[in-house]
Amino acid sequence: MNGFETLSIEHIHAGTPMGGTLVYSPQGATFRVWAPAAREVRLLWGYVKDGSGEWRSTKAAKLQQRDNGFWAGFVPGLREGERYMYYVVGPVGGTEGLKRDPYARSLTFDPAWPDCHCQLVDPAGFPWHDEGFSPASARDTVIYQLHVGVWYVPPGRESGTFLDVVTKLPYLKALGINAIQPLPVVEFPTMFSLGYNGVDYFSPESDYCIDDDDPALTSYLTAINQQLLSVNPGFRTYSAGHMRGSANQLKVMIDMCHVYGISVILDVVYNHAGGDFGDRSIYFFDRKPYGDFNDSQYFTDRGWAGGLVFAYWNDNVRQFLIDNAVYYLTEGHCDGFRYDEVSVIKNEGGEHGWRFCRDITDTCRFVKPGSLQIGECWPVEDAIVRPTGMGGAGFDATLNDGLRDALRDAAGQASQGGAAFVDMDRIARELASPVLNGKWRAVQCAENHDIVRTDRGWRIPRIADAADSHSWYARSRSRVVLGLTLTAAGIPHIFMGQEFLEDKQWSDNPDDPQRIWWEGLTQGNKPMVDFLRFTQELLGVRGRLKGLRGDGLNVIHVHNENRILAFHRWVPGEGHDVVVVATLNESNQYDYVIGFPAGGYWREEFNSDVYDNWVNPNGAGNGGGVVASGGGMHEMPASARITIPANSILLFAR
């Protein structure tokens, strides 16, 4: 203990950030860490490979103990890329050994997980191109959820990466979404993961990174710079250094999303961490004796999803999580968060968990006012999205299962044949998420990562027709389900592959044969190509018709026996009226009388029947529009006789 020099606390002050942070005048780095029970915390750096190929530190010194369990020190001369670790000596009866920095911005890419090291990252060295970018408002947002590791795996690669997402951005731009929501991207200890077992919260997953020594990195650099210049020839291109390490490659992904006008909503897991923590993680960071999980510094003894729930009663634990969110908003330039299972935070954390929710939403809103904060809470409750000033948790929106389950069940009911009961009433009740006061605050989906995982639920085409997921029944019913998702009140959410009729459940294992069938598009599979066109053009109509993004929603007509639902969308105080008519009836309906909000001519803005065997030679429709010249109907002041194609969704606007 006495054989190490003690670092100075030069440049250490009340505002010194946690973790290892580069400073520039003079050049060096500050280090600050929280280890309240530790007897000593050393910093190890100057790592080199010895003759056996093992990494060894050549320099070590003690951090100085500060107030309230913090340790700090300054090392001159350090630069970006420097490897470092902490060596923590626990209390009497505890342990001692290496620990990774809980605030490490990047970890080295090493196949042997325990042997990876922390690396210093220069936040000022990245050439952002998003100065003029502004994310869409919540009401205008359409989310595309993907898993970086398996969404798109190029030929010859073992798994997808942040840079592979970049190469597919022209596809996403053409699709018409304006936000992506990757599953959690922080370091996890297993080979494959959904991302919900993360243990290093500030460091992006190295499996999603092209290694610095991989010759393919040069090819990615060239291709991505070509993409960048194709959008704006005046942009400064990335250098090889800008793409080294997982932190930089995540930044490239976020930056390029912004270049294409797409925001990035990160999925963060603040209800629990870990599963397989490993001795060098934040688990028992100050190295108290193992035994009581409540002594593990950051956690309680409450288990969740294979890990442990955070100790929200501790101010420093709450601050760690808030710092993490602020880091991704500021240094990472992300545009918001999808908070995993805040119901666990609320239920397991009690008043302290609720306080944490309020603190983090208020902080993020202050740091980046336009950021979108989505809280997953089961059961859905309005308090989650109620402003903190009114006693709520302060999230902007929440995931919604009411419409999701109604749509999935209706597709399954319709698959039982023309005489089966289909609960259109249930869909009608859930279109505006009756639990929430703000209709736009519901995130609406029919598929997501939880629902259609291997060994869980089926994709919509399989539900719609279990015998043939590319049949007319599967195609047309899937169009109705996605169409209602995109025209209901709320924030639409599309799961990867749903836009082109992907019918397989998904797995987080890139080697799984359930991988998304991109080849279907490239090989011209007709049902998939046509369904992609349907999705693209309906998203275009949604973006053009303001009424579909307003708060106004009124069910005009619902009829279970006829399997027909009609509803009115508009912007209160402005108008922009849209009438949506959807059916899961297997036969065309002619001269079907529907109430309309006003008389006169209504353009048929969209007809899903056109997209079956594009352009559908046998499609039914209304010749481009209808005249609402009939008397009042369905408590509307006017009515029109319309043709409703089988298993279709129609949009009319003035």
C-alpha positions, 0 to 999 in steps of 0.5 A: 500500500505504501509503494505507490506515489499519490497523484496530485489533485491539480485541475480537480474541482467541484465540477470535475466530471466522473471517470477519466476525462481529458483536459487540454491546458495542460494536456492530461486527464483527470480521474474521479471515482466513487468507492465509499468503502475502499481503503485505497484506489489506484490508477493503472495506465501506460499499458504495453504488451509484454513478450507473451502478448499480455497487456501490462501496466507500466505506471501506477499511482494512488488517487487521493481520497476526497469527501463522501467516498470519492477519489480523484487525481490528475495525470499529465500528458495523457491523450486519447486512446490511453488505456487505464484501469482502477485497482481497488483495495476493499475494506477489511474482510473484502477483496482487492483487484482491478475494476473498470471505470464505471464512466469509461467512454470506451473499452478496448476490443479484446476477445477475452472479456475480463482483459479489456481496458478502459480508454480515454476518449476526446469528446472535442475531437469528433467532427459532428455534421448535425449543427442544423439538424432538428428532430421531428416533434413527438407528434410527427415522429415515426419510430423504427426499432432495430437491433444493431447486431442482427438487423443488417449483417453484410456478407462475410461479417459475423454480426451487424455493427454501428457502421452497417446501420449507416450503410442502410440509412438511404433505405431508412430515409426512403422508407419515410421514418424519421427516428430509429430506436436501437435496442440497448447499445451498452457493453454486455458480457455475453456473446449475443444479447438483446442488450438488457444485461448491460454492465458498462453504461457509458461504453458502447458494445464492442461487438457492434464495432469494427476493430481498429485492426480490421482491414474492412474499416478502411472500406467502411470509411471510404463508403461512409464518406461517399454517403456524407458527400452525396448529401452535402459536398461541403461536409468535412469528411471523417478521418481514420481516427474518427472511426477508431473505437466503439465510442466513435463508431456510435457517434458516426452512426448518430451523426449520419442519422442526423445528416439524413434527417433521422433522430436517434432514440436510445434504449436505456436500462435504468431498472436493473443491470447485469446478469453476468457482472464479472469481477471487474465491473461495477458490481461490488465496486468498492470491494466490500465482502461478497454476500449481502447484495445490498452491499454491492454499492450500486444495487439492491438485493432485488432481482430483475431479468437476471440482474439486480435493481439499482439502489435508487435510495442512494443519491450517487447511484441516481446521479450515475444514471442521470449522468449517463443520460446526460452524457448520451444527450450531450457528448453522444448527440442522441435525441431521446430515450426509450426507458426500459420498464420504468414500472420496475423502477416505480415498484421496486424503488418505491418513493426513491424510484419515483423521485429518480424518474422525475429527476431524470426526465426533468434533467434531460428536458433541461439539458436538451429540451427537444429530446423525446422521453418514452417510458415503458410502464406496465400496466399503462398509466397516465401518471407516467406521462403526467408532467412532474409539476402535476405529480407525474413522472414526466415522460413524454410518451409511453408504450401502449399495449391496448391497440397492439393486442387488439390488432394482433387478436383481430388478425388472428380472429380474421384468420379463422374464416369469413364467419368468425367473430372479429372484435372491431369494437375493441380496436375502436376503443383503443385507437385513442388510448383511453388510459392516457389524457394526451392521445399523442402520448401513446407509442403504437405498435403491432410488433416489437422486440419483446412480442415477436422474439423466438419462443414468444409471439408471431409476426403479423403475417403468420398470425394473419395466415398461419398456413401461408404468410405470403398469401392474399389473406396474410398480405391484406390483413397485414396491410390493415394492421400496419395501416391502423398503427400508422393512422391511430392517435399516437407515435407509430412504431415499426419493428425491423422487417415489418415494413416488408412483410417479414414473417419470422420471429427474431433472435439476437444471435446473428447466426440464427436462421431466423435472420431478416430476409433482406434477400427477398427484397433484392431478389424481387420477391413480389409480396415483400416488394409490394408491401414495402411500397405500401409502407413507404407511400402510407408513411408519405401520406401520413406526413402530408396529412396533418390531421393524422398527426393531430389530437382529434379522433372520433370513431364514426362507425364500428360494426363487428359483423361487417368487420368495418371501422371508420374514424375521423382524425383532425387537428383541433382548432385547425381542421385538416379532416381525414376519414379512415375506413378499415375492414377485415371483411373478406369481400368487397363492400359496395354502396356502404354508407358512412357518416362524414364530418362535412358534405362535399367532395372528399379525395380518396388519398390512399387505398391499400388494395392498390398495393396487392400485386402492384398495381392491382389490376382487380383493385376496388375503389372510389375513382379518386374520391367520393361526394358526401351528399347524403344526409346525416349518419353515425352522428355526422352531419353528412354521409357518402356511399363508398366502396370498401375493398376486402381487407383494406384501409382507405383514407379520405381528406378534403 
